[in-house]
Amino acid sequence: MTGSSVPDEHIVKVPSPGRLAAVVVGGLGVAIVVVLAVEGGDTPWRSPVAAAPLGFAVLLLVAAAWLPSSDLDGRFALRVPLLTAVGMLVFGSFGAFVVSDLLPGSTGARPTLVVLHFVSVGGAVGVLVGLFAAKQATTIRALRAREAALRRSRDEYLDLFDGIGDAVLVHDARGTIIAANDAASDRLGYGPDALVGRRIDEVEGDPEAVTDATPVRAADSTDGRLVYETVHTTADGGTVQVEVSARYVRYRGSPAVLSVARNITRRRASEDELARKRDQLRALNRVLRHDIRNDMQIVLGLGRLLEDHVDEEGAEHLRTILDTGEHVVELIESSRDLARTVAGETGLPLEPVPLAETLRSEIDRRREAFGHATIELRDGVPDVNVRANDLLSSVFRNLLNNAVQHSDREAPTVEVTADTTRGDHTAIVRIADDGPGIDPDRREAVFGNGEKGLDSDGTGLGLYLVQSLVEQYGGSVWIEDNEPRGSVAVVELPIADA
């Protein structure tokens, strides 16, 4: 009947082999005592006649008490009652033969006691042999299990050693390679075990040979590792650029050096390519700063001189030229600053920059650039220095440009406020506009490279540059709602230590 369960009281619990052996051995001891008591009659317990059976019974009871708490394997423990019974049977049979055929009836010896003595001697031999055999079998099995565990550990170690993707070499104090993993053999073009026995300097080049572009790093004093960059020489004479992490270890009981080498050929190639692009960006920055910007300033200057010399129809075209020129200058400013950022020029140590002076100067410049807009600075600016650099003005310029250029009003209004947080740890600048606002789902995306609104005349670089710079300063920037309409760009900057 499926799904039914057997009550606990009806479940027959089978004793373990060790306990079963103890029960059988103990039962044999009790049986010997009973037979001795019945057949001995008036024989004193201390008489020589009772010595052998009584001693055998005590031996059996002691063995029965010891078996459950011993470390004998259960199956091997069953050998004790088995060999005991065999000994008793063999010696008892011989005793019966002696009583029936060899001892004359006139001796007066009791046949049962004679047989009992033979049984006791045989049983004692059997129980001792059984205990010894069970102990030996248990020890052998434990040794085999330990050996199997050691083999598994060794195999796991070898799998781990060979499974590491980096080249692993172990060499002794004399510089002779004594172990190498599969990755080292494959990378260096050697067959299995072909690296063992070679000198480490045949494989590993001089760390001083590394180019100046990637200097050797000193030892890591925290854990005794030595990390450096060098080259590995392959079997066919080629070289592989590697970063080596080496440390002293004990290998097979002797001091040795374990080195793990990672192939950095691609990384070095990427670093070289990055350095080349950085140089190109710096060259572009110089062109933007000196050539194109100066030429556009000349165009704008000459265009403004023409304002009094063109008719009404020409004035409209001239205004388009001037507006386009101003836009090109703003594009140059943002591109120049972005080029400096990408080229790593802003990666230099930051310095204290006066917040009030930088913010007021940029607001004045934006007022001149956007004559149709109202840009107000309310409640003053805290007289603090923030941790930044000379590109901080670019942060405020791009946020102010964004507030005006994205407005849907003919005369946009921008309100700027600045304050410090409690404890004077950071300064917060808020630039609020009265434009159409930014959808909450796009407030993080607008800081992405090339992001701009569908109706925007901007370049898509301004807010990306803002976020890049502010993050380098250790600050943050985000967008909030303005009431009753519009958006608020919030910049939080760390205050520089006095």
N, C-alpha and C positions, 0 to 999 in steps of 0.2 A: 504494500500500500504506500504509494508515493505521498510525500508531504508529511508523513507521520514522524514523530520523534519518540525515541525510547527513553522512558524515565531513568533518571540517574541511578535509582536504587536497583535497576535491572541490568545495569552495565557491569560486565565482569572485567575487573581490572587485573591485567596480567602483570605480575611483578617483573622488574627488570632482570636481565640475566645475572647481574651481580648479586642481587638480593635472592634470586632463585638458587644460585650456587650456595649462598650462605645458609639458606633454609635446609638444603639437602645435606650439607656438611654438618650442620648443627643437629639435624635429625639422626644422622649416623652416630654422632657422639652420644646422644641420649639413648639410642638403641643399644650401644655397647654397655652403658651403665646399667640398663635394665637387665640385659642378659647376664651380666656379672652378678647382679643382686639376686637373680633367680637361681642361677646355677651354682653360685658360690656358697649358698647356704649359710653355714656358721663361720665361713672363712672371714677372718678380720680384714678390714679394708687396707690395713697397713702391712699385711703379709706379702711375701714375695709372689705368691700366687696371683694376687690382685694387682700387682705393680704395673705390668705391661698393659692390660686392658684399661686400667684406670688412667695411666699416663696417656694412652692413645685417645681416650675420651676427652681428656683435658685439652690435648692438642687440637682435636676436631672443634671443640667449643671455642677455643681461642681463635682458630682460623675463621670460624663462622662469624665471630664478632668483628674481625678485622676486614673481611671481604667487602661489606657495604661501603666502608669509608676509604677503601684503597683506591689507587689510581689505575687499577687494572681495567683493561677494556672488558666490557660486559661479556662479549663472546668468548674471550680468552679465560675469563673467570670460571666459565663452565668446565674448563679442563680440570679444575681442582677436584670437584666431586667425581668426575669421570675417572681420573687416574686413581683416586682414592678407592673407588669401587673396584677397579681392575686389580689393584694391589690386594685388597681384601679377598677378592674372589680367587686370585691365583694362590696366595699364601694359604687361604682357608682350605682350598682343594688339596694342597700338599699336606696340611695338617690332618685332614680327614684320612688321607692315605697312610700317614704315619700311625694314626690311632688304630685304624682297622687292620693293617698288615704288619706293622713293625713292632708296636708295643704289645707285650704279652698281657693277657688279662689279669695276671697276678700282681701287677704293679700297683693296682689300686687307684691309679690316676683316673680322674673323671674325664671322659672323652670330650665333653663339651668345652671344659675349661682349656684343655690342650688346644683344641681347634680355635678357641677364642684368642689364645696367645698368638697363634700363627696369623690369625686375621688381624690382630692388633699390630703386629710387626709389619705385615704387608701393607696395611692401611696407612701406617705412619710413613713408610717409604713412599707410598702413592701420593699422600697429601703434600709431602715435602717436594717431591718431583713436580706435582701439579702446580704448586705455588711458584716454584722456580721457573717452570715452562711458561706459565701465564705472565709472570713478570718480564721474562725475556721477550716474549712475543709482543707484549704491550710496548716495551722499550723500542724494539725494532720497528714497530708500526709508527711510533712517535717520531723516530729518526727518519723514517721514510717520508712521513708527512712534512717534517721540517725541511728535508731535502727537496721535496716537491715545491714547497713554498719558496725556498731559496731559488730554485730554477725559475719559478714564475716571476719572482722579483727581478732576477737577472734578465729574463726575457723582456719584462716591462721596462727595465732600465735601458736595455739595448734598443728597444723600440722607440723609447723617448729620446735616447741619444742620437739614433739615426733619423728620427722623425723631425728633429729640429731643422727648420729651413736654412738656418745660418750654418756656416762652416765652424765646426768645433775641433780644436786641436789641443792635445795634452802633451807637454814635453817635460822632461826631467830637468834636474839642475844643470846638467851638462849641455842642454839644448837639443837633445835627441827626442824626436817625436815618438811617443809610446802609445798613443791612441788617436784615432781620427774617425769622425762619423761619415756616413755616406755622402752627405751634402758637401763635405770638404773634398772627398775623392772625386765627385762628379764635377764640382766647380773648377778644380785644379787639373782635371783631366788624367788622374791616376786611377789604376785599377784597384780592386779591393785589397786592403792591407799594404798597398805599395808605398803609402806615406810613412808607415811605421818603420822606424830605423833611420829615417832621413834627418838631417839637421834642420832646425826651425828656420835658420837664416837662408836655407835654400828655397824656402817657400815664402817667407815674409820679408819684405823689403825694409829698408831703413826708414823709420818714421820721419827723419829729417828731409827725406826726398820728396815729401808732400809739398805741393805748391803753396805759395803764400796765401792763395785764396781760401784755403781751408787749414788753419793752423792746428797743430797738435794740442790736445787738451791735457791738462795735468791730472794727476791721480785724484780720485775721489776719496778724500780722507775719511769719509763717514763709514765706508764699508771696505776699505782697502783695495778697491778696484782701480785699475789704470786704464783709462779710455783714451785712445788716440786713433788717428787716421793714417793709413799707410797703403801699401799695395801688396797683393799676393801674386807670386809668379807661378804661372801654369806650367804644365809639363812640356808644352810646345814653345815656351819662352814668352808667352803673352803676359799681360798684367791685368789685374782686377783691382779697382779701387775699393777699399774696405774700411769700415770702422771697427776697431778691435776693442773688446772689453776683456781685460785679463786680470787674473787674481791668483794668489797662491792657494793651493789645495794639497791634500794628501791623497795620493793615488796608489793603491795596493801597498799601503803602509809607508810610502816614501814621499818626501816633499816634491811637488810638481807645480807646473803653471798651466792653468786652464784658460784658454783664450777662445772667445766666441767672436767670429768675424762676420759682419753684415755687409753685403754688397751695396755700395753706395754710388755705383757708376751712374745710374739714372738720376739719383739725387744731385750728384755733382754736375751732371749735364743740365739739370733743371736750374741749379743755382747759377751756372754760367750763363744760361739763356736769360734768367731773371736779371742778372747783372748787366747783360747787354741791353735789355729793354729798359732798364733803369737809366742807363747812359743815354739811350735815345729819348726818353722822357725828359731828362734834364736838358738835352739839346733843344727839344721842342719847347720847354719852358723858357729857355733863353730867347728863342725866336719869338714866342708869344709876348714876352716881356719887353723886348727891345725893338723888334722890327715891326710886327703887325700892329701892335698897340700904338706905337709912335706914328705910324702911317695913318691909322684911323683918327688919331687926334688932329693930325694936319687936315684930313678931309673934313672933320667936324668944324675945325676952326675956320677954314675957307668957306664952308657952307653957311656958317653964321654971318660971315661978312657979306654974303649975297642976299641976306634977308631984305635989305633996303634997296636992292637993285633988280628985283623981279616983280612982275605984275601979279595980279590976283591969281591967275591960273598957274603961273609958275611957282607962286608961294606954296600951293598945295603940294606940288611935286617936291619942292625943296623941303617941306616939313616931313614928307615920307623919307627923303634921303637922310635927314637929320635923325629921325626916329630909328631908322634902320641902322644908322651908324652907332647910335647909343646902344642899341641892342647888341651889335657886334662887339662893342667895347665890354659890355657886361659878360658876353659869352667868353671873351678873351680872359677876363678876370677870373671867371669860374674855372675855365679850362686850365689856366695857369696855376691856380691854387690846387686844382685836382692833380695836375701833373706833379706838383711838388709833394703832394701827399702820397701818391702812388710810387714816386721815385724814392721815397724814404727820407726826404729832407725834413719831414716833421717828426721823424723818429728820434731826433736829438732830445737831450734832457729838457724837460719843460721848465718854465721860469715864471715868476710872479708877473702878472700883467694887470695894470689898473683897470678895473671894470668900468668905472664912471667915465673916465677919459675915452676909452675905446668905444663905449656905447654912444656917448654924446657925439663924438666925431662922426660916426657912421650915420647917425640920425640926421645930422646936418648935411652930409653928402647926399642922402636919399631925398631930403627936402628939395635940394637943388635939381636933382635928376627928375623928380616927379612933382612938377609945379602944380599939377591939378589935384594932388592928394594932400590930405591933412595928416601929418604925423606928429603926435603929441607924446611928450614924456611927462608922466604924472608922478608927483610925490618924490621926485629926486631919485638918486642912485646911491646905494651904500658906498662909502669910501673904503673899499676893500680891494685886495689883489687876489685874482683867481689864478689857478695853475693852468697855464695855456702857453701860447707862443704868438708870434706876430700874425698868424692867420686867424686869430679870434675875430678880427674885424670882418673877415669873410663869412663867418657864421652869422653875424647880425645883418650883414649886407644881403645875403641870400634870403634870410627869413623876412626882412623888410620888403625886398623885391617881390617875394612870393605873395605877401599880404596885399600889395598894390596891384600886381599884374593879374592876379586871379580874381580880382573883384569884378562884380557885375554892375557897379555903380559908376556914374560919370565922374563923381568926386569922392573917391574912397576915403575912409577915415581909419587911421591906424593908431591904436593907443598902446604905449609901451610903459610897463611898470617893472620895478626891480626891488628885490628885498633879500634878506638872508633868512635861513632857517633857524629854528631854535638851537642855541648852542653855537651859532656862527660857524658851522662846518661847511655849509654850501651856500652859494648865491643862486637865486632863481630870477630869471628874466622872462617876462610874459609879453608876447607881441600879439595883440588882439586886433582882428579886422572885422569889418561889417559886410563881408562878402557872402557868397552862397553857402559857405561851410564845406566840410569834407565828410563824406559818409563814414560812419564808424568802421565799416568793414574794410575801408581803404586807408585808414590812418597809419597803419604800419607799412603798407605797400608804397605810399607816396615817398618814402625815404629810399626806395630802391633805385638802382642805377637806371637812368633813362625814363623814369616814371614822371608823367605830367598829365594834367587834365586834358580832356578832348578839345576844349576851347582855349587852351593855354598857349601863349606866345613864348613860353620859357623854353629852356634847353633840355630840361629833365636832369641836369647835373647838380643844380643848386642844393636841393634837400639831401641828395646822396652825399654831397660834399659836407654838408652840415653834420649829418650823423657820423660820418667818418672822422671828422675833426673832434667832435664832442666826445666820442668814445675814446679817442686817443688821449684826451684831457682827463679821462676818468669820470666824465659826467654822463648825462643822459638827456634825451630830447623826445618830446611826445606832443600829440595834438589833443586839445580839449574843445568842447563846445563853448561858444560865446553866446551871451544873452543880450538882446533877443535873437540875434542871428549872427552867423559868421563862425570863425574858428580862432583858437588861441594856440599859438606855438609856444611851448614851455621849454626853456633850456635851464638845466640845473648843472652848475659847475662847482668843483671843489675849491674852497678858499685856500690860498697858499699859506703855508706856515710863515709866521712873522720872522 
